[in-house]
């Protein structure tokens, strides 16, 4: 899984260090969602490849963070479950898990990212209010966004675009930085709480 501590090809230490080196205020988050900042408007929480499920209370707390104006980047079926949304389904048998996806519309999320590569065996097939689809294929969406209150959820079908092995492929780096937002006022919390690294 893409831990910010991990230097293996599945890890995400390169992405974490890149944020540090390019002027982002980034830190590892090992606390409960209850401790997320109340002033959430300039904060993005990255929950990549969570290995633990959220309790019902934690899901509510994550959604409240977004409602307060926060942004959450989550990946895969476990990521969708964390924030209490459905609509993620396995791809049909025989479909390739690793695919290239072209941008489907011009937007801040697809800026300088005409095509991405992503390994995933799921797609977003449902529709929620305000949802926008940015990458995908006939099996469903690979990247979508949708609002909750004053904030936004960004969902990727897989976490490979931010891993050490794949971040430099195609336009994956641009997708990652677009998902995080601009440096400066943005505070980036890289979640390790749902990777079993918990404070105390």
C-alpha positions in Angstrom: 0.0 0.0 0.0 1.2 3.5 -0.7 2.6 4.6 2.7 4.5 7.8 2.8 7.3 6.0 4.7 7.7 3.2 2.0 10.5 3.3 -0.6 9.4 0.2 -2.4 7.7 0.5 -5.8 4.2 0.2 -4.2 5.1 2.9 -1.6 4.6 6.6 -1.9 7.6 8.2 -0.2 8.7 9.9 -3.5 5.3 11.7 -3.7 5.5 12.8 -0.1 9.0 14.1 -0.4 8.1 15.8 -3.7 5.5 17.8 -1.9 8.0 18.8 0.8 10.5 19.8 -1.8 8.1 21.9 -3.9 6.8 24.2 -1.1 3.8 22.3 0.2 3.0 22.3 3.9 2.8 18.6 4.2 2.7 16.3 7.2 1.8 12.8 8.1 -1.5 12.3 9.8 -1.7 9.6 12.4 -4.7 10.9 14.4 -8.4 10.1 14.4 -10.6 11.9 11.9 -12.1 13.6 14.9 -8.9 15.6 15.2 -9.0 17.0 11.7 -8.9 20.8 11.6 -12.2 22.6 12.1 -11.0 25.3 9.7 -10.8 22.9 6.8 -11.0 25.3 3.8 -7.3 25.2 2.8 -6.6 21.6 3.9 -6.4 18.4 1.8 -6.4 14.9 3.3 -4.8 12.2 1.2 -6.1 8.7 2.1 -4.3 6.4 -0.4 -5.0 2.7 -0.3 -6.5 2.5 3.2 -5.9 -0.9 4.8 -8.3 -0.4 7.7 -12.0 0.3 7.4 -13.5 3.4 9.1 -16.0 3.0 11.9 -19.4 4.6 11.3 -18.3 7.5 13.6 -15.1 8.0 11.6 -17.0 8.1 8.3 -19.2 10.8 9.8 -16.1 12.7 10.9 -14.5 12.5 7.5 -17.6 13.7 5.8 -17.9 16.6 8.3 -14.4 17.6 7.5 -15.3 17.8 3.8 -18.6 19.7 4.7 -16.5 22.3 6.4 -14.6 23.0 3.2 -11.9 20.3 3.2 -10.8 18.3 0.3 -10.2 14.5 0.5 -8.4 12.4 -2.0 -9.3 8.7 -1.7 -8.6 5.6 -3.8 -10.3 2.4 -4.7 -13.3 0.7 -3.2 -11.9 1.0 0.4 -11.5 4.7 -0.1 -15.1 5.1 -1.3 -16.3 3.1 1.7 -14.3 5.4 4.1 -16.5 8.4 3.1 -19.7 6.4 3.0 -20.5 6.3 -0.8 -21.4 3.4 -3.0 -21.2 2.9 -6.7 -17.8 1.3 -7.1 -17.9 -2.0 -8.8 -15.3 -4.6 -10.1 -14.5 -4.4 -13.8 -15.8 -7.3 -15.9 -13.7 -10.5 -15.9 -11.0 -10.3 -18.5 -10.6 -6.5 -18.4 -7.0 -5.2 -18.0 -6.2 -4.0 -14.6 -3.5 -1.6 -15.8 -4.9 0.9 -18.3 -4.2 4.3 -19.9 -7.0 6.8 -19.6 -7.4 10.0 -21.6 -8.8 13.2 -20.1 -12.5 13.5 -20.9 -12.9 17.2 -20.3 -10.8 20.3 -19.7 -10.7 21.2 -16.0 -8.2 22.1 -13.3 -7.9 18.4 -12.4 -6.8 17.5 -16.0 -4.5 20.5 -16.5 -1.3 19.3 -18.2 -2.6 15.7 -17.7 -3.9 14.6 -21.1 -3.5 10.9 -20.3 -2.8 8.9 -17.1 -2.0 5.3 -16.3 -3.7 3.5 -13.5 -3.8 0.0 -12.2 -7.2 -0.9 -10.8 -9.8 -3.6 -10.9 -12.7 -1.3 -10.0 -14.6 1.6 -11.6 -17.1 4.1 -10.4 -20.4 3.2 -12.1 -23.0 5.1 -10.0 -23.8 8.8 -9.9 -24.0 11.1 -6.9 -25.2 14.7 -6.9 -22.7 17.1 -8.4 -20.4 14.4 -9.6 -17.9 15.1 -12.4 -16.1 12.4 -14.4 -12.6 13.2 -15.7 -11.0 9.8 -16.7 -12.5 6.4 -17.4 -13.5 4.0 -20.1 -16.5 1.9 -21.0 -16.3 0.0 -17.7 -16.9 3.2 -15.8 -15.0 6.2 -14.3 -11.4 6.0 -13.1 -11.4 9.6 -11.6 -14.4 11.5 -10.3 -15.1 14.4 -8.0 -18.2 15.3 -6.1 -19.0 17.9 -3.4 -20.1 17.3 0.2 -21.2 20.6 1.7 -18.5 23.2 1.1 -15.8 20.7 0.3 -14.8 18.2 -2.3 -14.0 14.5 -2.6 -11.6 13.3 -5.3 -11.8 9.6 -6.0 -9.3 7.6 -8.0 -10.0 4.0 -9.0 -6.5 3.0 -7.9 -3.5 4.5 -6.1 -0.8 3.7 -8.6 -0.5 7.2 -10.0 1.1 8.4 -6.8 3.3 5.4 -6.1 7.1 5.4 -6.4 6.9 3.2 -9.5 4.2 5.0 -11.4 4.2 8.6 -10.5 6.6 9.5 -13.4 4.5 7.6 -16.0 2.3 9.5 -18.5 0.7 12.5 -16.8 0.4 10.9 -13.4 2.5 13.5 -11.6 0.3 16.3 -13.0 -2.9 14.5 -11.9 -1.5 14.1 -8.4 -0.5 17.7 -8.1 -3.8 18.9 -9.6 -5.6 16.8 -7.0 -3.6 18.2 -4.1 -4.0 21.8 -5.3 -1.6 24.7 -5.3 1.3 25.1 -2.8 1.4 28.0 -0.4 -1.9 28.2 1.5 -2.7 24.5 1.0 -2.0 22.3 4.1 -1.6 18.6 3.0 -2.2 15.8 5.5 -1.0 12.4 4.3 -3.1 9.9 6.2 -1.3 7.0 7.8 -4.0 6.4 10.4 -5.8 4.1 8.1 -2.5 2.4 7.4 -2.4 1.3 11.1 0.0 4.0 12.1 -1.8 5.7 15.0 -0.7 8.3 17.4 -0.4 7.0 21.0 
